[in-house]
């Protein structure tokens, strides 16, 4: 009797995995990796390194895919208890745990391969970059501030992109300032996002800033975090000598920050998704576009 070959993974499963890891959310941190890389190239005066930019893109997307897959795998039992997340792919079975682990492993290998192709320093540091990505899913189990563990994980992107171009820590100060800014920006709106789950998190024992301190205080903490973020963006622009175009982009960013903190209130969390996706997606794209124009024209 002839054995029947196992059916290959269907395209629908692949789409489900991409949905699982929310691949489109790369728009948040990727522009800042590009920005850091382009500023490093501009300082070197050697033109645009297109291959390096491609490898930075591959490293960023694969690293984020690994992080999201691992997060969803480790959180699947928590997600099943939350009405907002119980339809996620690992809970419903649209993606199997085996498929998710396979995707995570492949993404990790691709990340290390891209780092190796960039330079020896990136390869040596790549395991360190993975550590906060692994710790973050566990952070909500032991700290009321998991959002800042996420901030640390996201801060790696601009620093890594700078090192990818230069291969050295020398002169990398602006990248560290930008990295902290990006990390706090994402950590700040992760606090806003967590406000949706306060009651469920308290019931099932998930730690977060809103669950510990209440929505009102958490929103104040998020506002303070974003004020610091904005100050760091200002500092970054001064360090690299950006001109008036950067400051226009920064002014638009201030409006976007203000918008999300106005529309989300303790009494009305219905616009959290609008703040999360629209306002923050705009921040990354606007700052990158105006910085790019500044580098090209000024």
N, C-alpha and C positions, 0 to 999 in steps of 0.2 A: 504494500500500500504506500503510495507516494505521499511524503510529508508535505503539508501545505505551508508554504513560506509565510512568515509573519508579515502582516500588512504594514506598509510603511506609515509613518506618522502623517496624518492628513493635513492639508493646508489649514483647515480650521483649527487644528490643535496648535499649529505654529502661531496663528493669529491670536489664539487664546493665551499662549505663553507671552507674546509681546504685550498683550493687554494686562496680563498678570504683573509684568515688570514695569508697566506704564512707560513704555519707551519714549512716548512723546514728551514726558517731563524732563528729558535731557535739555530742553530749551532753557531751563532755569540756570544751570551751572555751566553748560558748554560755552555760551558766549564769553564768559569771564575767563575760561581757559584760553580761548582764542585771543582775547584782549591781552592777557599776560604774555602769551607767546609772541604776538605781534609787537608789543612794546619791547620785548627782549631783542627781537630781530632788528627793530628800528635803532636800538642803542648800539647793536653790533655793526650796523650799516652795511650788512651783506645781502640785503634784499629779502624777499619772501622765500622761506624754505617750504615749498609745497608738500614735499614728502614728509617732512617733520610734522606739518599741520595735519596731514592725513593720519599719521601714526598717533598724534595727540588725540584726534577724534576717535580712533579705534580704541585707544586706552581708556578714554573717558567713558564711552558708551559701554564698553565691556565691563569696566569696573562698576559702573552704576547698575548694569544688568545683574551682575553677580550679587551686589548689595541688595537689590530689590527682591531677587529670587530667594536669597537666604532669609531675608526679613519675612517674606510671605510664608515660607516653609515653617520657620520657627514660631510664627504668630498664628498659624492656621486654627489652632484650638481656641485662641482668644477671639479671632475673627468670627468663628462660628457662634460665639455668644453675644455678638454685637449686631443689632438689626441693621446698622449702616454698612457692615462689612460681611455679612453672612452670605452674600452672593458672589464673593470673590472666587476666583477660578479653582483654588485648591480646596475650598469648602464645598463647592458644588460638584467637584469632580471633573470639571471641564479640562483641567490640567492635573495629571497625576503627580504625586510627590516624586516619583522616580524621574519623570520628565523634568520637573522643576530642578531637581538636584543635577541632572545631566546638563541642563542649560546653565546652571550656576558654575559647574565644573568647567565647561567649555569656555564660558566667559572669563573665568579666572586664568585659564591657559592663554587665551588671547591677550589678556591684559599683560601677563608676564612676557609674552612674545613681543608685543608692541614696545614694552619698556626696554627689552634687550636690543631691539633694532634702533632705538633712539640713542642711548649711550650707556656706558657701564654704571654711572651714578644712578640713573633711573631704574636700572635693573636691580641694583643693590638696595634701593629704597622701596621698591614696589611692595615687598612683603609688609613693610611698616605702614604703607598706605592702606593695606587691606585690614589691618588690625581694628581701626575704629568702625569699619564697615561691618565687621563681625560682632563687635561689642554692642553696637547700637540696638539690634533686636532684643538683647538681654537687658538693656538699660532701663526699660520701663518696668522691669521686675525688681529693681533695687534702688532706684533714685527718682526723686520728684522732678528732676531736670534732664530727662532723656533728650530733650530738644537741643541741648548744648553738646551732647555726644554726637548728635546728627550734625551740628555746626562744625565740630572738629573734623568729621568725615568729609564734609563739603569744602572745608578750607584747603584741603589737599589739592584741589583741582588747579587753581591759579599758580600755586607754588610748583606743582609737578610740571605744569606746562612751561613755566620759566626755565626750570632745570632741564627739561627736554630740549630746549633750544640752546642753552648755554653750556650745559654739562658741568656747572660749577655753582657753588653757593655765593661766590664773590659777586657783589653788586645786586643780590637778589632781594634787598630790603623792600622795594615796592611790591614785589609779588607776595611777600608775607603780609603786608598791610592789606592788599586786595584780598588775599585768602581769608584773613580774619573777618573782613567786611562781608564777603560772600557767605561765610559760615554763619555769622550772626544774622544776616538777612534771612537765610533759609531757616535757621533755628527760631527766629522771631515769628515767622509766619507759621511754623509748625506748632507753636504755642496756640496761635489763633485756631488752627485746624483742629487741635485737640480739644478745644472748648465744646465741640459737638458731642463728645463722648463722656462728659463728666460723670453723669449718673451711672452709666454702664461701667466705666472704669472703676468707680468707687465700689460698685457691687461685686465685681469679679476680681478686684485687687490689683488692677493695673495702675502703675504710678505715672503721674504727669503733673505739670505745674498747675493746670486748671483743677485737676482732681484734688490736689493738696490744698491750694489756696483759694479756690473759687474762681469763677469766670471773670468777675470784675477785676480782681487783683492780677490775674493772669494776663488780661488785656493791657493793664498798666505796665506789667513787666515786658510784654511784647513791644509796647510803644517805646519804652526806654531802650530796649535792644535795638530797635530800628533807628532811634536817634543816634545811638553810638555807631550803627552801621553807616548812616549818612555822613557822620563826621569822618569816618575812615575813608569813605569814597572821596571826600574833599581832600584829605591828606594824600591819598594816592595820586589824585590829579596834580597836586602841588609837587610831589616827589618826581613825577615823570615830566613835568613841565607842559601839561596840556594847556591849550588855549581856550578861546571863548566858546568853541563848539562843544567841548566837554562840559562846560558849565551850563550850557543850554540843556544838554542831556540830563545833567544832574538836577536842574530845576524841574524838568518833567518827572524825574524820579521822585522828587519831593512831593509832587502832586499825587503820584501813584501811591506813595506811602501814606500820605494823609487820607486819601480816598478809602483805603482798606481799613484804616482805623476809625473812620467816620461811619462807614456802612455796617460794620460789625460792632454790635453793642451787647452788653449783658442781657438786655431784654429782647434782642432780635439777632439770632444767629443764622437766619435764613440766607444771608448773603455771604456766608463763609466761602462757598465755592467760587463765587464771583471774585472775591478778594484773592483767593488762593491762585486761581488759574489766570484770570484776566489781568489783575493789577501786577502780580509778580511776574507773569510771563512778559508783560510790557517792560518791566524794569530791566531785565536782562537784555532784551533786544534793543531797547532805546539807548542804554548806556554803551552797548557795543557799537551800534551804528554811529553815534555821535563821536565816540572815541576813534573809530576807523576813519571817519571824515576828517577829524583833527590830524591824525597821522598822515593822511594823504595830502591834505590841502594846506596845512599850516606848518 
